[in-house]
Amino acid sequence: PATYEFKVYSNGSYMPITGKLYKTQSLPVGTGKLHFYADESINLGASNNQGLTVTAYFDTIINEWNSIYLTMHSSFGSELQAGETPTGIDLGSDIYVLISPQLSHIDSLLAGFFYSGDLYPPERITGGISNELKIFYLNFRFQENALTSDIVSSTMAHEFQHMIFYSNRIKNGVTSDDAWLNESLSAYAESACGFRVNNGKNQSKAIQMQYYFNGMNQVPLVQNENWGSEAQYGQVALFGEWLAEKYGASGAVRGFYSSTKTGMAAVAEFTGKPFETIYAEWMLAMYLDLRNNLYGFNNLDWNVEYPFADLRAITLTGPIRTSGQYANRITDAALDASHITIAPLACFMIEFYGGGNGKSLDFVIQPDTAVTVFEFGR
């Protein structure tokens, strides 16, 4: 329809938002269509402070969709298709997108979200809030250029992965949420769809990665509760990208979507190695930073300044910081007593640089605590 009344989930309730159909186009495969709706409050004739019009902004975002859709279907999996009814209803072939500035009422920093309840009939979910559509939502922060077209387009890839992940969990009869693994795959979806740090199209991921490097000892990878800090998003982006590079089939991660395993067991099944081994390899890759090697990243380097059009450049320090508040390189044998708290399945790195001058380093670990320590020397 030309106008649609959406129920946008928000903290157990919903915001009623009227959307006006901006564009409908065929999906690149099959008979389905993409329906792009804009909040009726958006002035399509407006321009931002850089002279970009709303319509040009929308068109740029929509023009990325076909590429995103094809990449996600070839390298990840597919959303629920017409005729598949594991949620109790046939959702058909079409996909819906709603863009609205009212998403800022949920969270001022929110770029978009997918709500799994929209895949169910109201009587099947707590609270009964559902649009009974395959839909995800995008925030509209246009005037201040806070959400560039690249950010919003990468958010489409991110949220579409959530839709695909949840669709396959339903079909496979898996009830676990697995927030950390789900978010790892969504972060990688952005990169796989062409929105990477090293090509200037994903400043937000660079910022999040640096947040992680600044406090990695306090950020556990395997965590499903209290999820959503900037550092957590940065951590799973690094993990998801490395995992797909080293163990995906030319970057494809389809094995996760056919699996009935969850969390660490799903990673072990995908890689053919114990999760603990994979975790250690990833940690060593961040430290050693060997390009195009198991112990490194294909598209990321440390202590390099990455530029982003119309946004500030970001330097990724990697896990070793040589100065400032987060410094963990010890020089000239300046060994002082220090207490470091490491969260479960988190990591802390110390680099000794310049010789020990006869001094020793003692580790004192609390009783009943298991800690894995790697030592490199040269």
Stockholm file with secondary structure:
# STOCKHOLM 1.0

chainA/1-378         PATYEFKVYSNGSYMPITGKLYKTQSLPVGTGKLHFYADESINLGASNNQGLTVTAYFDTIINEWNSIYLTMHSSFGSELQAGETPTGIDLGSDIYVLISPQLSHIDSLLAGFFYSGDLYPPERITGGISNELKIFYLNFRFQENALTSDIVSSTMAHEFQHMIFYSNRIKNGVTSDDAWLNESLSAYAESACGFRVNNGKNQSKAIQMQYYFNGMNQVPLVQNENWGSEAQYGQVALFGEWLAEKYGASGAVRGFYSSTKTGMAAVAEFTGKPFETIYAEWMLAMYLDLRNNLYGFNNLDWNVEYPFADLRAITLTGPIRTSGQYANRITDAALDASHITIAPLACFMIEFYGGGNGKSLDFVIQPDTAVTVFEFGR
#=GR chainA/1-378 SS CCEEEEEEEETTEEEEEEEEEEEEEECSSSSCEEEEEEETTSCTTCBCTTSCBHHHHHHHHHHTHHHHHHHHHHHTCCCCCTTCCTTSSCCCSCEEEEEEGGGGGTCTTCCEEECGGGGSCGGGSTTCCCCCSCEEEEECCTTTTCSCHHHHHHHHHHHHHHHHHHHHHHHTTCCCCCHHHHHHHHHHHHHHTTCCTTTTSCHHHHHHHHHHHHSGGGCCSSCCSSCCCHHHHHHHHHHHHHHHHHHSBTTBCTHHHHCCCCHHHHHHHHHTSCHHHHHHHHHHHHHHCCTTSTTSCSSCCSSEEEEETTEEEEEECCSCCCSSTTCCEEETTCCCCCCCCCCTTCCCCCEEESCCTTCCCCCCCCTTCCCCCCCCCC
#=GC SS_cons         CCEEEEEEEETTEEEEEEEEEEEEEECSSSSCEEEEEEETTSCTTCBCTTSCBHHHHHHHHHHTHHHHHHHHHHHTCCCCCTTCCTTSSCCCSCEEEEEEGGGGGTCTTCCEEECGGGGSCGGGSTTCCCCCSCEEEEECCTTTTCSCHHHHHHHHHHHHHHHHHHHHHHHTTCCCCCHHHHHHHHHHHHHHTTCCTTTTSCHHHHHHHHHHHHSGGGCCSSCCSSCCCHHHHHHHHHHHHHHHHHHSBTTBCTHHHHCCCCHHHHHHHHHTSCHHHHHHHHHHHHHHCCTTSTTSCSSCCSSEEEEETTEEEEEECCSCCCSSTTCCEEETTCCCCCCCCCCTTCCCCCEEESCCTTCCCCCCCCTTCCCCCCCCCC
//
